[in-house]
């Protein structure tokens, strides 16, 4: 597994154990069968078997006859049998062990069907070598094993990506923490931290555990944990959450929750539970294979009994039974789903959709509701300058911006970034400044062009026991953050900021409505902002001030009402809800945690990709159904012919059965390729 930081070794080791103890998100019946075989093992066996298949084909009389050459030597039949024996035991091993597993679980499926077919073909062919009248099936056995190994590798590769969500969550915490002991600050490992310890967290550092502030004032960015888009001012007696980022001041914190008691660990537990709860989805192909297995075995045995108890010889009855088994073995069914999956996964990636959970992607066609997080999902997650309003006639709007940028250039606050972006956008000069001072909980100040300049929020005026200046009516205080610019103690102007909507957000919501899919806003932000965004985008509803565990509860509540729900988000706060939803969609610009918890990742952070994902999911599912219909349809016709229902007018030979089987596979492959055209 990939580790984000080497110094998380101990916690990651523990987390990895948790991750492995939970079932993978894409787990289903088909994969329980070959869970013991690593994805790479199937690929290695495929390449080895493919090499050995070449001499098997060259030594097979049927292939020599078709190719128009004759190559015989003493002991060639035994050489053919030895090579085929290797293929049967080495290449067929995953299917033979899968057969045992399915029999133990009383859940017959693809593994049983493949194991029965290769065992029947191998046993009959060996009997032919030692004198039984008939024709061997060694080359059919070889190609059957090759195709099945390749098909299972394609399926596992696209479906069994292990979730690294829990390790990503742990990576939010620092490995070394500063603790005050015996009147001096020492560094200790995070795992040695206990409740009651006093921490020192410097500007720019992550807060390692939940706690109460004893000393200091700072802005703390908790957006990754709570969804609140703006860094929150924290001072003495305020609570802080482990995983938050201390932006500017120095904080002394008394730990109230360490280890498993932290808020972050509770989020981890919710993610694990939600992932495990939806890991039992059974793939459609497994169901089809189960029935096909039962039918094939039944028809094969019935064929042998009917012919042998009739007027035919043992050799004839055995040949008919083996022909049924080989003909009905699902070459086409084996690649029908994996091939569509491989193609759709590649196509999706080239269009900015990374699919982690195939089952969820296929279920996207059934969605009735999509829940959107606000910050970073429908909005850009960065506070942009909305308006610059000069309040003193001696200054222009551009000069107000330049004064603000001059002192904000030394700050890491979200407002500072917005001001600098606006200055660059307007191509204005960045004035130099000196004597930069951070005013905790208030703003910043410095000297610009020999004048004292301050950029402050409303708290400054309260602190100075002054009335907050009147804010012009054009400013929407429900959605905008206001920053006051003072020059030499007098109000020179103000700058407003808002988290701007993504360009395609409205178009995406409108498109989803046309598809009869409801849209709902779920955010940790305040009521006024949530209402404003929801109305502007004409969504079906919103919920504000929602905590992470409540988001998961809301998703579950909608599901209990019969809704098929997709959750779209980008933060740790969204992780439990992403895992709970029928389809979890992460915005690519968001955190690794959201991406590792989600079923689908939108690399381009474009809300319209949600619409494309649903459209493409529906097209992919149609291809799967078409391929399954063809694969099953082939068997409906081929099995009776192989059993000899038209004998003596027409009898399907083992060779012709194998050709039909190959032709069926080619048709399925071509149909899967057509997904590219669509």
N, C-alpha and C positions, 0 to 999 in steps of 0.2 A: 504493500500500500504506500501511497505517496504521503510523505510527511512534510508539513509546512515549515516546521522549525525543528532542527535537531534537538534543541534544548527542551523540547516537550516530551522527551523520551519516555519518562515514567508514566505520564498521564496518557500519552498516545498508546502505550502498550496496553494500558487498562482499557482505553476506549476501543482499541482494535478488537479486544476480546469481546466487548459488548457488541461491536459491529458484526463480528462473525457469529455471535450467538443468535442474532436476529436473522430471520430469513431474508434473502435478497428480495427487493421490491418486485422483481419480475418473476419470482419463483412460481412455478405452476407444476401441474402433474407431470408434464413431459420432462421437466428438468429434475424432479425428484429422482427420476429413473436413472439419470446419468450424473447425479450430483457428485459421485465419487471420481469422475473423470474431469480433469482440468481442460479448459478450452484449448490450450496449446497441445494437449495430448491427442485430441482428435486430429488436429492438423498434422502433427508428426506421424501418426499412424497412416493418415491419408497419403502423404508423400512416399513413405516406405512401401505401402501397398501398391501405389501407382507404379513404382519402379518394378516390383515383382510381377505386376499384371502384364507387363510387356512380353516376357517369355511365355507366360501362360497363354496369351493370345496367339503367339507364334507357334506354340506346340498343339493348339486345339485343332482337330481335324475339320470342324465346321468352319473356322476362320480361314484355314488353308484352302478349303473348297471355295469359299466366297472370294478370296483374294487371288485365286488361280495359281497357287503354287503347292508343291508337294514336298514336305520335309519330314522324313521319318528316320529314326535310328533306333538301335537296340536299347530298350529300357526307357524310350521317350514317354511312354504312358505312365511309368512309375515316377519319372522326373516331373511330369505334369501334376501328378497326385501329391508329390512332396511339396512342390511350390504352392499348390492350392491349399494343402494342409496348413502351411505357414500363414497364408492369407486368412484362413478360417479362424485359427486360434489367435493370431496377433491382431489382425484387422477386425475380427468379429468379437474380440474379447469385451469391449464396452457394451455390445448388444446382448451378449450371453449373460454378463453380470446384471445388465438391466432387466433381462427376462426373469432372473432369480428375484430381483427386487420387486418387480411387478407381481409376480406370483405370491410373494410374501405379503404384499399390500392388497392382494386380491383386486388389482386394478390394471387389467390388461390394456396395452396400448401399442404404440409404434415399436417399442423395444421388443415386445413379444413377437410381433408380426415379422420384424426383420430377423430375429433369432430363429424363429421357426422356419422361415424361408431358406436362410443360409444353411441351417442344420440339415433340413430335408435335402437340399441340393447337394450338399457335401456328402452326406451319408449315402444317398442314392448313387452318386458318381463314384465313390470308393467301391461300392458293391459292383458297379459295372466293370471297374478295373479288375476286380477279382473274379469275374466270370458271369455276372448277372447280364442277361440279354438286355440291350438298350443302348442309349447314347448318353455320354457324360454331360454334366452341366458345369464343368469347371470354369469355363470362360464367363458364363452368366454369373457364377458365384463371385468371381473376381471383380467384375464391373459393378455388381450389386453392392459389394462391400465398399468399393471406392466411392460410389455416389452417395451411399448412406453416411460414410465418414465426413465427406465434404458438406453434405446437407446439414448434419448436426453441428459441424464447426461453424457454418454460417449462422445457424440459429443461435447457438450459444454466444457467439461473438457479439451479435447485435442485441441480445436480450439479457445477458448475465453480467452487465457492468456493475461491479460492487459499489454500493453507496459509501462515499467518504464523508458524509455529512457530519458525523459525530466528531471525527478528527478535525474537521474544519471549524467546528464550534470551539473545540478546545484550543485551537490556534489563536482564538481571540484573546486569550489570557497570556500575560507575560510569564516567562519561565523563572526569572529572578525578581524578587521583590525587596523593597527597602523597609526594614522594620526597626522601630525604636526600642532598644533594650539597654537598660542600665545607663540611661541618659546619653546614649550614643546610637547612631544609625548604622546598622549592619545589613549586608545583603544575604538573603537566604533563598533556598529553592521554594517555589510555589507550593510544592507538596508538604513542606514543613510549616506552612502557615496555619494558624488556629484562630478560632473565635476569641475575641478579646485582645488580640495583638494590635499594636498601633502602627499604622503604615505611613510612609511618606511617599506621595505621588507627585512627581515633578511635571512641569508643562510638557505636553506631547506624549506622555506615557499612558499606557493602558491601566485602568483600575483593576487590580487582581482579584478582588472579592467584594461582596456586598458589605456595606458599612455605613457608619455615621460620621459626618465631618466634625472633628474636634477644633480644628483651626484652619483658617484660610478661606479665600473666596475665589471662585473660578467658574468659567463656562465649561460644562461637560457635554460632550457629544454622545448621546445615548441612542441616536437614530437607528443604529444597527440592532438595538435591543428592544426599543419601545415604539419605534416608528415616528416619533416626534421629529419633525424635519429640522427644527432650529436647535442649536446647542443651548442647553438649559443652564441658567445661573444657579450655582450651588454655593451655600455659605454654611456657617456653623449650625449644627443640629440637623442639617438636611441629609437625606438618605442618598447613597450612590449605589449603582449596580455594577458588579464585576463584568468587565468587558467593555465598559464605557471608556471614552478617551478624554483625558484631562487636557484642555486646549491651552490655557494660559497661566493660571496661578498655581502656587504650590499648595497642596492639600495634605492635612494630617487627618488620617481616617482611622476610626476604631472598627475593627472587623466584627461584623455581626453574623456573617454567614460565610463559611469556608468549605471547600471540598463539595460533598454531595448536597450541602444545604444552600448552595448559591442559586440565584435565579437562573443563571446560565445552565446549571446542571439539571434544573427542573425542565428547562426548554429541551435539553438533550433527551431527557426521559420521554417527553411528549412526542418528540420526533421518532424515537425508537418504537414506541407503542403504535403510533399511527402507521409507520412503515410495515410493521409486523402484521397489523390487522388487515392490510389489503394485499398480502402476498400470496393469497390462495386462489387467485384467478386462474381458471383452466383455459388453455388455448384451444381454439376451435379445432385445430388439426388433431389434437390429442383425442378429442371426442370421436372425430371421424375415424381415426386410426383404431380406436378401441373397438368400434363396431365392425370395421373392416377386418380386424384380426379375428374376431369371433366368427364372422361370416366365412372368411377364407379357410380357417381351420375346419369349421363344420363342413363346408362344401368339399374340401380336400379329403376328409375322412369318408364322407358320404360317397364321393366319387370312387374311392378305392373299394368300399364295401359293395357298391352297386355292380361295378365291373368284375370284381373278383368272385362274387357270389353268382354272377351271370355266367356267360359262356366264354369269358376272356381269361387269358393266362395271368399269372402273378406279375410277370414282367410288364404286361400291358396295363394292368390296374395300377401298378406302382408308377409307371410313366405318366399316366393321366393325373395321378395325385400330385406328383412332383410338378407337372406342368401347371396345375392350378396354383400351387404354392408360389412358384417362381413368377408366373404371370400376374398374380394378384399382389405380389410384393410391391409396395408403393414407391417405385422410383419417382414417379410424378408427384405423389403426395409428399414424399420426402423433401422435395425441393420447392413445392408449391408455395409454402409460406416463407421458408428461409430466403428464397430468391427475391421475392417481393420485398421482404424486410431489408435485405442487403441493398437493393436498388433504392428503395424509398429512404433508407437511412443516409445513403450517399447524396441523393438528390436534396434531401432536407438540409444536410450540412452545407451544401453549396448555395442554398437559399436562406441561410442564417437560422436554421432550426436544428438544434442538437437534441436528438431523441435518446433519453436514458431508459425509459420504461416503455417497452413496445405495447404492452397490454393497455396502458393508459392512453397512448397515442391512438390506438385502434378504437378505444372507447370515446374519443373526442367527437365522433360522429353523433353520439347520443346526448351531448351536452344540452342542458336547458337553461343554465345560468352560469355566468362568469363573474366572479368576485375580483375586483381590482383593488390592490393597495394603491395609495395615492403617491407618496413621495418616492421618486425614482422610477415609478411605473407609468402612471398617467402624466406625471410631471417629471421635469428633468433632474430634480433633486438638488439643484443649485440655485441659490437666490440671485435673481437677476434684477438690475435696476429698472424700475417701472417708470419713475418720474423724477425729474430734478426741478425743484421749484425755488427760484431766488426770492428772498424775502426783503432784501436790502437793495435799493436801486443802484448802488455803486458797483454791484457785482452781477455778472451775467450767469446764466445757467452753467455754461462751460467752465467759468471760473470757480463756481461752487464745487463742481466735479473735481477740478484740479486741486483745490484746497483739500478736499476729502481724500483724494488719491495720494497726495503728498504725505499725509500722516498715516494713512491706512497701509501704505506699502511695507511698513515694518510689522504688520499684524498678520496673524494666521486665521483670524476670525472669518466666518462665512461671508459677512458683510464686506470685509476688506477684499475678498476675492471678487465679489460682484462689482465693486467700485473699479478695481483695476481692469476687469474685463471690459467695462463700459468705456473707460478711458482709452483703451487700445482700439475699441470699436470705432470711437469718434476721432481716432488718430490725433489726440491732444498730447502735449508735452507733459511728462511726469516731472513735477517740480521737486527739488531736493528739500529735505526737512531735517531738523536737528532736535535734540532734546525730547525724543519720543518717550512718552509715559503711558503706561497702561493704567486705566482707572477701573479697578475691580467692580464688576457689575454695572458699570456706567458707560464706558467707552474708551476713547484714546485721545491724546493731545500731543502737540509738538509745536515747534517754531517753523513757520513757512514764510519766506520773503520778509523776515524780521517781524512777523506778526504771530500772535499766539492763536493757534487754531485748535478747535475741539470738535470731535465727531461723537455725539452722545445719544443715548436713548432717553425715554421719558423718566427713567430712574434718577437721572442727574438733577432734574428740576425738583423732584421730591426730596432728594438729598440736600439740596440748597434751600429747601422750603420756599420754592418759587412755583408759580402756577405754570403748568405745561402750556407752551405756546399753542394758539389755536391752529388746528390742522385744517387746510383748505378742504372744501366739500368734494373736490375732484378725487381725493384720496379715499379709497375703499378700506377703512380700518378693519373690516372683517377679514380681509385677505392679505393686506400689506403691512410690512414692518417699516416703521418710520425712524430715520436717523437724522438728528438735528446737527447742522454745521454752524458753529459759533466762531466768529473772528473777533479777537480782542474783547471777548465777553459778550458780544452782541449777536443775536440771531441773524445769520447771513442768508440761510436757505435751508431747505430740507431735501433729503433723498429718500424715496420709497423703494422697497424691495418686495418682490413676490416670487414664489417658486413657479416658474412658467410651465404651462402645459406642453407636452410633446406635440409636435406638429400634426401627427396623424391620429391623435387621441379621439377627437370628435368623429372623424371619418370611420375609425374602428368601431366605436360604439354604435354609430348609425348602421354600419354593415352588419353587425351582430343582431341588431333589431330586425333587419330584413330576413335574417336566418331564424327568426323567432327564438332568439336566445336573449334572456334577460341580463341586464348589467347592473352590478351593485358595487358601491364604494365602501370599503372597510378600511379605516385609518386610525392611527394613534393621534392624529392631529385634532385641533379643537373643532367644535360644532360649526362655527361660522365659516371656517375655511372649507370644511367637508361639504357643507350645504352649497357654498358658492361653486365649488368644482363640480358637484353633482348636477346642479342646475345648468351650468354652462355647457356641460357635455350631454345634457338631456338623458341622464341615467335613470334607472327605475327606482333607485333608492340609495340611502347611505347610512352608515353607522360611524360615529366619531368617538374619540377618546377610548378606543378599544385596545385592551392589553393583549399581548401575544396569546395567552391561554384562552382569552375570550374569543379571539379570532378563530381558533380551532373549534370552540364551542358553537360559534355562529355558523361555521361551515357544516358542522354535524347537524345543527338544528334544521338547516335548509335540506340536507340529505334526508332527514327523518320525515320531512314533508313531501318527499318523493322527487326532489330536484336532483338532477345529475350535475354536479358542481365542479367547475374549474376555478382554481385560485391562482391569481397572478400577482407576484410580489418580488421584492429584491433584497430584503433584509433578514437578519436572524429572527426578528420579531415575526416574520411571515413563515418561518420554517415549519412550526407545528401545523399551521393551516395548510401549507403546501403539501405536507405529508398526509393530512387527513382528507384532502379533496380527492375526488375521483380522478382529476387531472391536475397536477401541480405544474405551473408554468413560471419559470424564473426569468427575470429580465437580465440579460447578459452583462449589463454595466453594474449590476449589484454585487452582492458578496458571494464568496465561494460557498458559503454555507447554504444560501438560498439555492444556488445552482446545484449543489450536491444533494439537496433534499428534493428538488423538483423532478418531475418526470420529463419535462421538455424545457430547454433553455433557448431563449430568443437572443441570439448573439448581437443583433443590431439594435436591441432595445427599442424596437418599433412596435407600438400597439397593433398596427395593421398585420403584423406577423401572426398575431393570435387568430385573426380571420383566415389567413393563409394556411395556418396549421390545421384548422378545422376542415377547410376545403380539401387540403391534401390528405388528411386523415380519412376522409370519406372516400376519396379516389383510391387510396391504398387498400382500404377494406374491400372495396368493390373488386379490385384485382385479386385479392386473396380468395374471395368467395367464388369468383370465376374460375380460378385455378383449382380450387377444391372441387368445384362442380365438374370440371373436366377430368380431374384425377379419379374421382369417384365414378363418373360416367363411363370412363374407360373400363374400370373394373366391372361395372354392371354388365357390360357387353362381353369383355374378355373372359371373365371367370366361367360363365356357362359354356362358352366355346371351348375353353381349355378342359372343362369337365367332360366334353364330348356329347353335348345335347343334340348336335346335328349329325352324329355318327350314324351310318357310314357316308352320308352325302358330303359332309365336311368335318374335318377333324384338325384342330389347331395343334401344330407341332410345337415342341418345346422351343425350337429355334424361332419360329414365327411369333410365338408368345413373347420371347425376349425382344424381337424387333418391334412389335406393337408397344411393348413397355417402353422402349427407348424413344419411339416416335411420340408417345404420350408425354414423356419428359421434355422433348424438344418443343412441343406445342406450348407446354406450361412455361418454359423458359422464354419463348418468344412473346407470349402474352405478358409476362412480367416486365420484359424490356419495353413494352408499349407504354408503361407508366412514364417513361422519360418523355415520350411524345405528348402525353396529356399534360 
